[in-house]
Amino acid sequence: MTATTPSPRLLGTQDAATYSEWFASLAEPTRVRLLHAAATAGRSMTVGELTELLGISQSTCSHHVRKLADIGFLLLHKEGTATHVTVNPNCCTGLPHAADVVMGVLAPRPCRPGNLPLDVTVRAMREDDWTAVRRIYAEGIATGDATFETEVPQRRALDSKWLRDHRWIAEVDDAVAGWAAATPVSTRECYSGVAEHSVYVSTDFRGRGVGKALLHKLVTAADEAGLWTLQTSIFPENRASLALHHSAGFRTLGVRERIAQHHGVWRDTVFLERRTAN
């Protein structure tokens, strides 16, 4: 019997048609520049201001503004005789999300990573794991692309912030190979189902699917426990972690530019989230 590879899940025709309209509306360079100007202005702009900024005629500017408004990228409102233009906030996340979906780095709906390694076991964290957890944390810090932390937090600090039922240990041949944990984002009741998480893999076990097994367990347990959103921030340079999270249905919400300094250097982070399918 010959093994067959399952067909990939194709993008739905309705979503494909929507995204096609979005991308088609940006097939004109002036329109791209106009959308960029509106998105980066930080305030509403009149058509006259955009006309002067882009160095085009008012009729041309009005034409492109209308096209972008029709597709939903721009919002328009009148003040007297002037038309004011603002970017649709949903466009700022929806457009990058659409690109991720089309390029196959993000599933059309929330999922969990598949093809889990058979030699990796994931279990709940125990008291005797703390030494290994902090050692692996230090190995992540040493890469320079895992966290803004420059020193390993004390056990007491980690123990006090991590959710008790969302701490996981990955083992390979009875050795601790990695860990994952989730932290509440707020003490407010309305955010009780939102958590920020971390996944760390030991240097000796990277490239063996340990992170995939940990993230699978993390999102599965979160779904079962009623956590409706998991979120995380990842350095853009950490491409392996970004790919791992995309495989688990996380979507990119945006890039937070120069969000904090790391060893005296401003760093960006990619902000991602995953919503439960329920």
C-alpha positions in Angstrom: 0.0 0.0 0.0 1.4 3.4 -1.0 1.1 6.2 1.6 -0.6 9.4 0.4 0.0 12.9 1.5 -3.3 14.6 2.7 -4.3 17.6 0.6 -3.8 21.0 2.2 -6.8 22.8 3.3 -7.5 25.4 0.6 -8.6 29.0 1.2 -12.3 29.3 0.9 -13.7 30.9 -2.3 -15.4 33.7 -0.4 -12.3 34.7 1.5 -10.3 34.4 -1.7 -12.7 36.8 -3.5 -12.5 39.3 -0.6 -8.7 39.3 -0.5 -8.5 39.5 -4.3 -10.6 42.7 -4.2 -8.4 44.1 -1.4 -5.1 43.4 -3.3 -6.6 44.6 -6.6 -7.4 48.0 -5.1 -3.7 48.4 -4.3 -2.5 47.6 -7.8 -2.0 51.3 -8.4 1.2 52.9 -6.9 -0.4 56.2 -6.1 -3.2 54.4 -4.2 -0.6 52.6 -2.1 1.2 55.9 -1.3 -2.2 57.5 -0.5 -3.1 54.7 1.9 0.3 54.9 3.5 0.0 58.6 4.0 -3.4 58.2 5.7 -2.2 55.3 7.9 0.8 57.2 9.2 -0.7 60.7 9.6 -2.0 60.1 13.1 -5.0 62.3 12.3 -7.6 62.9 9.7 -6.4 64.6 6.5 -8.4 66.5 4.0 -8.3 65.5 0.3 -6.6 68.9 -0.3 -3.8 68.0 2.1 -3.3 64.6 0.6 -3.3 66.2 -2.9 -0.5 68.5 -1.9 1.4 65.8 0.0 1.4 63.4 -2.9 2.0 66.0 -5.6 -1.0 65.0 -7.7 -4.1 66.7 -9.0 -7.2 67.0 -6.7 -9.3 65.0 -9.2 -6.8 62.2 -9.2 -6.6 62.2 -5.4 -10.4 62.2 -5.1 -10.6 59.3 -7.5 -8.2 57.1 -5.5 -9.6 58.2 -2.2 -13.0 57.0 -3.3 -11.7 53.7 -4.6 -10.0 53.0 -1.2 -13.1 54.1 0.7 -15.3 51.7 -1.4 -13.1 48.8 -0.5 -13.1 49.8 3.2 -9.5 50.9 3.6 -10.4 54.5 4.2 -13.2 56.3 6.2 -14.6 59.6 4.9 -16.6 62.3 6.6 -17.6 65.8 5.6 -16.8 69.0 7.6 -18.3 71.9 5.6 -17.1 71.5 2.1 -14.0 69.6 3.0 -13.8 65.8 2.8 -11.7 64.4 5.7 -9.9 61.0 5.3 -8.8 58.6 8.0 -7.6 55.0 7.7 -9.9 52.3 8.8 -8.3 50.8 11.9 -9.5 47.3 10.9 -7.4 47.6 7.8 -4.2 47.9 9.9 -4.6 44.3 11.1 -6.9 42.9 8.4 -4.5 43.5 5.5 -1.4 41.9 7.1 -3.7 39.0 8.3 -4.9 38.5 4.7 -1.3 38.4 3.4 -0.4 35.8 6.1 -3.4 33.6 5.1 -2.7 33.8 1.4 1.0 33.0 1.8 0.2 29.9 3.9 1.9 31.0 7.1 -1.4 31.2 8.9 -4.3 28.8 8.8 -7.7 30.2 7.9 -9.1 29.4 11.4 -7.5 28.5 14.7 -5.7 25.1 14.8 -3.1 23.3 16.7 0.3 22.2 15.4 0.4 18.7 13.9 3.0 16.1 13.2 4.1 16.0 16.8 7.4 14.2 17.6 6.9 10.8 19.0 9.9 11.0 21.4 8.7 14.1 23.2 6.5 13.8 26.3 4.7 16.8 27.8 3.6 16.8 31.4 2.6 19.3 34.1 5.5 21.1 35.7 6.6 19.8 39.2 8.4 21.4 42.1 11.6 19.5 41.2 11.7 21.0 37.7 12.6 24.6 38.8 16.4 24.2 38.4 16.0 22.9 34.8 13.4 25.6 34.0 15.7 28.4 35.1 18.6 26.8 33.3 16.7 26.7 30.0 15.5 30.2 30.6 19.1 31.3 30.8 19.9 29.5 27.6 17.1 31.5 25.9 18.4 34.8 27.3 21.9 33.9 25.9 20.5 33.8 22.3 19.7 37.5 22.5 16.5 37.0 20.6 14.2 35.2 23.1 13.3 37.9 25.7 14.0 41.4 26.9 15.1 39.8 30.2 18.9 40.0 30.8 18.9 37.9 33.9 16.8 34.8 34.9 13.9 35.8 37.1 13.8 34.3 40.6 11.7 31.2 41.1 9.4 33.1 43.4 8.7 35.7 40.8 7.9 33.1 38.1 5.8 31.0 40.5 3.7 34.0 41.5 2.8 35.1 38.0 2.4 31.8 36.1 -1.1 30.3 36.0 -1.0 27.1 38.1 -2.7 24.9 35.6 -0.8 26.1 32.5 2.8 25.2 33.2 4.2 22.4 31.1 7.5 20.5 30.8 8.7 18.6 27.7 10.9 15.6 28.3 13.0 13.6 25.9 14.4 10.3 27.3 13.5 11.5 30.9 15.5 14.7 30.4 13.8 18.1 30.7 14.0 19.5 27.1 11.8 22.6 27.4 9.0 24.4 29.2 6.0 26.5 28.5 3.9 28.7 30.8 1.0 31.2 30.6 0.5 34.4 32.6 -2.7 36.4 33.1 -2.6 39.7 31.2 -4.8 41.5 33.8 -6.5 41.0 37.1 -9.8 42.5 35.7 -12.6 39.9 35.4 -13.3 40.9 31.8 -9.8 39.7 30.8 -9.9 36.5 32.8 -9.7 34.4 29.6 -6.7 36.2 28.2 -3.1 35.0 28.9 0.4 35.7 27.6 2.6 32.7 27.2 6.3 31.8 26.8 7.9 28.7 25.2 11.5 27.8 25.8 13.5 24.9 24.5 16.9 23.7 25.8 19.9 24.2 23.6 20.5 20.5 23.4 17.1 19.7 22.1 16.3 22.4 19.5 15.2 21.4 16.1 13.5 18.2 17.4 9.9 19.4 17.7 10.0 20.2 21.4 8.5 23.6 20.9 5.8 22.2 18.7 4.8 19.6 21.4 4.8 22.3 24.1 2.7 24.7 22.1 0.3 22.0 21.2 -0.2 21.1 24.9 -0.4 24.8 25.8 -3.2 25.7 23.3 -5.1 22.4 23.9 -5.1 23.0 27.7 -6.1 26.7 27.2 -9.0 25.7 25.0 -10.2 23.1 27.5 -9.9 25.5 30.4 -11.9 28.3 28.7 -9.0 30.7 28.0 -10.3 32.4 24.9 -7.1 34.2 23.9 -3.4 33.5 24.1 -1.0 36.2 23.1 2.8 36.6 22.8 5.4 39.0 21.6 8.4 37.8 19.5 11.5 39.5 18.2 11.3 39.6 14.3 14.7 38.0 14.2 13.3 34.9 15.9 11.9 33.4 12.7 11.7 29.9 14.1 9.4 31.0 16.9 7.2 33.0 14.5 6.8 30.0 12.2 6.0 27.8 15.1 3.2 30.1 16.3 1.8 30.6 12.8 1.5 26.7 12.6 -0.7 26.9 15.8 -3.1 29.4 14.3 -1.6 32.5 15.8 -2.2 35.6 13.7 0.1 38.6 13.5 -1.7 41.7 14.9 1.2 44.0 14.1 4.8 45.0 14.8 5.4 47.2 17.8 8.3 49.3 16.7 11.0 50.3 19.2 8.9 49.0 22.0 11.7 48.6 24.5 15.5 48.7 24.8 17.6 45.5 25.0 21.2 46.0 26.1 20.8 49.6 25.2 19.4 49.0 21.7 15.8 49.7 20.7 14.1 46.5 19.6 10.8 45.7 17.7 8.5 42.9 18.6 5.8 41.1 16.5 2.6 40.8 18.5 0.5 37.7 17.9 -2.6 36.2 19.3 -4.7 33.0 19.0 -8.4 32.9 19.7 -10.1 29.6 20.6 -12.3 28.2 17.9 -15.3 28.1 20.3 
